[in-house]
Amino acid sequence: MALVTAMPTTRLPVTVVSEAVDFRPDLLAELPRPTGALSFLRRGEGFIGWGVHEQFSAKGPDAAQQIQQWFAEVNAGLQVEDSVAAPGSGPVAFVSLGFDDDDVSVAVVPTTVVGSANGKTFVTRLGAPSGRRERRVAVTPPGRVSYSDAELSVAGFTSAVAAATARIRAGELDKVVLAHDLEATAARQVDERFILQRLANAYPDCWTFAVQGLLGASPELLIRRSGRTIASRVLAGTAWREHLGDEVSAELLGSAKDIAEHAYAVSSVADVLALACDELTVPASPVPLELANLTHLSTDIVGRLDQRAPTALELAARLHPTAAVGGSPTATARQVIRELEPMDRGRYAAPVGWIDSRGDGEFAIALRCAQINGRNLRLMAGCGIVADSNPETEAREAQIKMIPIRDALEGR
């Protein structure tokens, strides 16, 4: 049975004002508080927010649908003055879905949003303006950080990979994505802005996100909707210089294992989007995407929605989980994950992003991330497992995928 947070039975009309501003701020520098950050941006463009007008949580296979309905009800109680009329102007909800049906999905409509896109910057405020800017608290570092095994250690992860490859070779499934976690403890309460700024600086080609304490820099755009135009960036197949030497991209493009893993992920996205589109363009082969510490195989899919034009959140829910974070076939892979991972993923590897009242929005997959709770953090990373995956190599890959958060936390 779905679990839904209580909603008010009556709503007083609230004014929402979106207006352009004549400056280009460092968006993350606008966040005034150490906690409660909301973010979705790439190369300085996107959205940040703070304050809570309303928030919502849900469980179950229809969690995204519940959030969509809740957001519609929130919008019904708003009086909108939007002179910007661009994707992301007007009321916005930041959304982070749970990976599995039993994981909690959350959504927040902030009281303040600052957005920047296509050379324009705007501010959206919900409720009566205070007439003065909120005082910004200075950013503080977390101090010394210590690490310890969480629910699935490196040794436990390699054992899980070995079990998964045996089941794949037996013909039970084609691919499964397995993850493990790591706990970190800081000397002081973690200032979310400290991590976000370092992630954005180190990984400008990733989407730096934050929703209710889940922070990260994801290289994978699950879906973007602007009107009827959509786009998706699929990543699967990974290599790093330590593993392959200097010719990483060439070796990755020549790897039958990585090409096969990538093909599963592309098909899982393209098959879903084809059902919602009049036009869909899927490149025949991937290209390498080089990041600071890893290189991925990447395919950019673009399309035009049909007249039904589902919202960005609806599309994200249909796509989740792609083969890049779940496996193939989907139902079998999800069951194998439940059996081989002795922990809940929470909101790791699930859609995270924003939606506006027009149905436009963007969702990345919550990767390269950590869940923050005061001084404590839970890091997670995973790898796509196919028949010839090597457990030790996959464990090393997972550790490398935790480097972005570790470096940001340690101030590197």
C-alpha positions in Angstrom: 0.0 0.0 0.0 1.3 3.5 -0.9 2.4 5.7 2.0 1.4 9.4 1.5 2.2 12.3 3.8 -0.8 14.3 5.0 -1.8 17.2 2.9 -3.8 20.3 4.1 -7.5 20.2 3.4 -7.6 23.9 2.5 -5.2 26.2 0.8 -5.1 30.0 1.0 -4.1 31.7 -2.3 -0.4 32.4 -2.5 1.2 34.8 -4.9 4.1 33.5 -7.1 6.2 36.1 -8.9 8.9 35.2 -11.5 10.8 38.2 -12.8 14.0 38.6 -14.8 17.1 40.1 -13.1 20.0 41.9 -14.9 22.9 40.0 -13.4 24.4 36.5 -13.9 25.1 35.2 -10.4 27.1 32.2 -9.3 24.0 30.2 -8.5 25.4 28.1 -5.8 26.8 31.2 -4.1 23.2 32.4 -3.7 22.3 29.5 -1.3 22.0 31.2 2.1 21.9 28.2 4.4 24.2 25.2 5.2 21.3 22.7 4.8 18.1 22.5 2.8 19.8 23.2 -0.5 17.9 22.5 -3.7 20.0 22.4 -6.9 20.0 21.2 -10.5 22.6 22.8 -12.6 25.3 22.3 -15.2 28.0 24.7 -16.4 26.5 27.4 -14.3 23.0 27.1 -15.8 20.0 25.6 -14.1 18.2 26.2 -10.9 18.8 26.5 -7.1 16.2 27.0 -4.4 15.7 27.2 -0.7 12.9 27.5 1.8 9.9 25.2 1.9 6.5 26.3 0.6 5.2 22.7 0.7 6.8 19.3 0.6 5.5 15.8 0.0 6.7 12.2 0.2 5.3 8.9 -1.0 6.1 5.2 -1.5 4.8 2.6 -3.9 5.0 1.9 -7.7 2.9 5.0 -8.3 5.0 7.4 -6.2 5.7 9.7 -9.2 2.0 9.8 -10.1 1.2 10.8 -6.5 3.8 13.6 -6.7 2.4 14.8 -10.0 -1.1 15.0 -8.5 0.2 16.7 -5.4 2.0 19.3 -7.5 -1.1 20.0 -9.5 -3.0 20.6 -6.3 -0.3 22.9 -5.0 -0.4 24.9 -8.3 -4.2 25.2 -8.0 -3.7 27.3 -4.8 -1.2 29.7 -6.4 -1.7 33.0 -8.2 1.1 33.2 -10.7 2.7 36.4 -12.1 5.3 35.1 -14.6 6.8 37.7 -16.9 9.6 35.2 -17.8 7.5 32.4 -19.3 10.4 30.1 -19.7 11.0 26.5 -18.7 11.4 26.5 -14.9 9.8 29.9 -14.3 6.7 30.1 -12.1 6.3 27.4 -9.4 8.8 24.6 -9.5 9.1 21.3 -7.6 12.4 19.7 -7.0 11.9 15.9 -7.0 13.9 12.9 -6.0 12.3 9.5 -6.6 13.1 6.3 -4.6 14.9 3.5 -6.5 12.5 0.7 -5.5 8.9 0.7 -4.7 9.6 0.5 -0.9 12.0 3.5 -1.1 10.7 6.9 -0.2 10.2 9.5 -3.0 10.3 13.2 -2.1 9.3 16.5 -3.6 9.8 20.1 -2.4 8.3 23.4 -3.7 10.7 26.0 -2.4 9.8 29.6 -1.5 12.7 31.0 -3.5 14.2 29.8 -6.8 17.0 31.4 -8.8 17.3 30.2 -12.4 19.7 30.8 -15.2 19.4 29.6 -18.8 20.0 30.8 -22.4 21.7 34.0 -21.1 18.8 35.0 -18.9 18.5 35.0 -15.1 15.3 35.1 -13.1 14.1 34.9 -9.6 10.8 33.2 -8.4 9.4 34.0 -5.0 6.4 32.4 -3.4 4.5 34.4 -0.9 4.8 38.0 0.1 8.3 39.3 -0.5 10.1 40.4 2.7 11.7 43.4 1.0 15.2 42.4 2.0 17.6 39.7 1.0 18.1 36.8 3.4 21.3 37.0 5.2 23.8 34.4 3.9 25.5 32.2 6.5 29.2 31.7 5.8 30.2 28.3 4.3 32.2 26.1 6.7 34.3 23.0 5.9 33.4 19.7 7.5 36.8 19.1 9.1 38.4 15.7 9.3 36.6 12.9 7.6 36.7 9.2 8.5 35.3 6.2 6.5 34.0 2.8 7.4 32.2 -0.1 5.7 28.5 0.3 5.5 26.0 -2.5 4.8 27.9 -4.0 1.8 31.7 -4.0 2.1 34.1 -4.2 -0.8 34.5 -7.9 -0.1 30.7 -8.4 0.0 30.4 -6.5 -3.2 32.9 -8.7 -5.0 31.1 -11.8 -3.8 27.8 -10.3 -5.1 29.4 -9.7 -8.5 30.6 -13.3 -8.7 27.1 -14.5 -7.9 25.6 -12.2 -10.5 27.9 -13.3 -13.3 27.1 -17.0 -12.5 23.4 -16.2 -12.9 24.0 -14.3 -16.1 26.0 -17.2 -17.6 23.3 -19.5 -16.6 20.9 -17.5 -18.8 18.8 -16.0 -16.0 19.4 -12.4 -17.3 21.6 -10.4 -19.5 22.8 -7.7 -17.2 22.4 -6.4 -13.6 23.7 -3.3 -11.9 25.1 -3.9 -8.4 26.1 -1.2 -5.9 27.7 -1.0 -2.6 27.9 1.7 0.1 30.4 3.5 2.3 29.9 5.5 5.4 31.7 8.8 6.2 31.7 10.8 9.4 32.8 14.4 9.4 34.2 16.3 12.4 31.4 18.9 12.0 27.9 19.1 10.5 28.3 19.0 6.8 27.6 22.3 4.9 25.9 21.1 1.7 27.1 24.2 -0.1 30.8 23.2 0.6 30.3 19.9 -1.3 28.0 21.3 -4.1 30.5 24.1 -5.1 33.4 21.7 -5.3 31.4 19.2 -7.4 30.3 21.9 -9.8 33.8 23.2 -10.2 35.4 19.8 -10.7 32.7 18.2 -12.9 31.2 21.1 -14.9 29.8 18.7 -17.5 27.7 16.9 -14.9 24.4 17.9 -13.3 25.0 19.1 -9.8 21.9 18.2 -7.8 20.6 18.5 -4.2 17.2 17.4 -2.9 16.6 16.8 0.8 20.1 16.0 1.7 20.9 13.8 -1.4 23.8 15.6 -3.1 25.8 14.6 -6.2 27.1 15.3 -9.7 25.6 13.0 -12.2 26.9 12.6 -15.7 23.7 11.0 -16.9 20.6 13.0 -18.0 17.6 10.7 -17.9 15.2 13.1 -19.6 14.7 16.8 -20.5 11.4 18.1 -21.7 10.9 21.5 -23.1 7.4 21.7 -24.7 7.3 18.6 -26.9 11.1 18.4 -27.4 12.9 15.8 -25.4 16.5 14.7 -24.9 18.2 11.9 -23.0 21.9 11.1 -22.4 22.6 7.4 -21.9 25.8 6.3 -20.2 27.0 2.7 -19.7 30.4 1.2 -20.2 33.2 2.7 -18.1 37.0 2.8 -18.1 39.8 4.8 -16.5 43.4 5.5 -17.2 44.8 3.4 -14.4 42.9 0.4 -15.8 43.5 0.8 -19.6 46.5 3.1 -19.9 46.5 6.4 -21.9 44.3 5.3 -24.8 41.2 5.0 -22.7 38.6 6.1 -25.3 40.0 3.9 -28.0 40.1 0.8 -25.7 36.6 1.5 -24.4 35.2 1.8 -28.0 36.8 -1.5 -28.8 35.6 -3.4 -25.7 32.9 -5.9 -26.6 31.9 -6.2 -23.0 31.3 -2.4 -22.6 29.7 -2.0 -26.0 27.2 -4.8 -25.1 26.5 -3.2 -21.7 25.9 0.2 -23.4 23.5 -1.3 -26.0 21.3 -2.7 -23.3 21.0 0.7 -21.7 20.3 2.5 -25.0 17.6 0.0 -25.9 15.9 0.4 -22.5 15.6 4.1 -23.0 14.8 4.2 -26.7 12.1 1.6 -26.4 10.2 3.6 -23.7 10.6 7.0 -25.5 9.5 5.5 -28.8 6.0 4.9 -27.3 5.6 8.6 -26.5 7.2 10.2 -29.5 6.3 11.1 -33.1 10.0 11.4 -33.9 13.0 9.8 -32.2 16.7 9.9 -33.2 19.0 7.3 -31.7 22.6 7.3 -32.9 23.9 3.9 -34.2 27.0 3.9 -32.0 28.2 5.6 -28.8 30.9 8.2 -28.3 33.3 8.5 -25.4 32.5 11.0 -22.7 35.6 12.0 -20.8 35.2 13.2 -17.3 37.8 14.2 -14.7 38.3 10.6 -13.4 36.4 8.3 -15.8 35.5 7.8 -19.4 32.0 6.5 -20.3 30.3 5.4 -23.5 27.6 7.9 -24.2 24.6 8.2 -26.6 22.5 11.3 -26.9 18.9 10.6 -27.9 16.5 13.4 -29.0 12.9 13.3 -30.0 9.6 15.1 -30.3 6.6 14.0 -28.1 3.3 13.1 -29.7 0.1 15.1 -28.8 -0.3 13.3 -25.5 3.0 15.0 -24.3 3.5 13.4 -20.9 5.3 15.5 -18.3 9.0 15.3 -17.6 8.2 13.5 -14.3 5.9 11.0 -16.0 8.6 10.3 -18.6 11.2 9.9 -15.9 9.0 7.4 -14.0 8.4 5.4 -17.2 12.1 5.2 -17.9 13.2 4.2 -14.4 15.1 2.0 -14.0 17.0 2.0 -17.2 19.4 -0.9 -17.9 22.2 1.5 -17.0 21.2 1.4 -13.3 19.0 -1.7 -13.1 19.7 -4.3 -15.7 18.1 -6.3 -18.4 15.4 -7.8 -18.4 14.2 -5.1 -16.0 12.0 -7.2 -13.7 14.5 -10.0 -13.3 17.4 -7.6 -12.7 15.4 -5.7 -10.0 14.8 -9.0 -8.2 18.5 -10.0 -8.4 19.4 -6.6 -6.9 17.0 -7.2 -4.0 18.6 -10.6 -3.4 22.3 -9.7 -3.7 22.3 -6.2 -2.2 21.6 -6.4 1.6 20.6 -2.7 1.8 18.1 -0.3 0.5 19.3 2.0 -2.2 17.0 4.8 -1.0 17.1 7.5 -3.7 20.4 6.5 -5.2 20.4 5.6 -8.9 16.8 7.0 -9.3 15.5 10.1 -11.1 16.3 13.5 -9.5 15.5 16.9 -10.9 12.7 19.4 -11.3 9.3 20.0 -12.9 7.3 23.2 -13.5 3.6 23.8 -13.9 3.8 23.4 -17.7 5.1 19.8 -17.4 8.6 20.8 -18.5 11.6 19.7 -16.5 14.9 17.8 -16.3 15.8 14.6 -14.5 19.3 13.1 -14.1 20.0 9.8 -12.5 21.2 10.2 -8.9 24.8 9.0 -9.3 28.2 10.1 -7.8 26.2 11.1 -4.7 25.8 10.9 -1.0 22.9 11.1 1.5 23.8 13.6 4.2 22.5 13.5 7.8 24.3 16.0 10.0 27.9 14.8 10.3 27.2 11.5 8.7 27.1 10.6 5.0 26.3 7.5 3.1 28.0 7.1 -0.3 26.9 4.6 -2.9 28.3 3.5 -6.3 27.6 0.7 -8.7 28.7 -1.1 -11.8 27.0 -2.8 -14.7 27.6 -6.6 -14.5 27.6 -8.8 -17.6 28.7 -12.4 -18.2 32.5 -11.6 -18.4 32.7 -9.0 -15.6 35.6 -9.4 -13.3 34.6 -8.9 -9.6 37.9 -7.2 -8.5 37.8 -4.8 -11.5 34.1 -3.9 -10.8 35.0 -3.2 -7.2 37.7 -0.9 -8.2 35.4 0.9 -10.6 32.9 1.4 -7.8 35.5 2.9 -5.6 36.6 5.3 -8.3 33.0 6.4 -8.8 33.0 7.5 -5.1 36.0 9.8 -5.6 34.0 12.9 -6.7 32.1 12.9 -3.4 35.2 12.0 -1.3 37.3 14.7 -2.9 34.5 17.3 -2.5 34.0 16.4 1.2 37.7 16.6 1.9 38.0 20.0 0.1 40.1 18.8 -2.8 
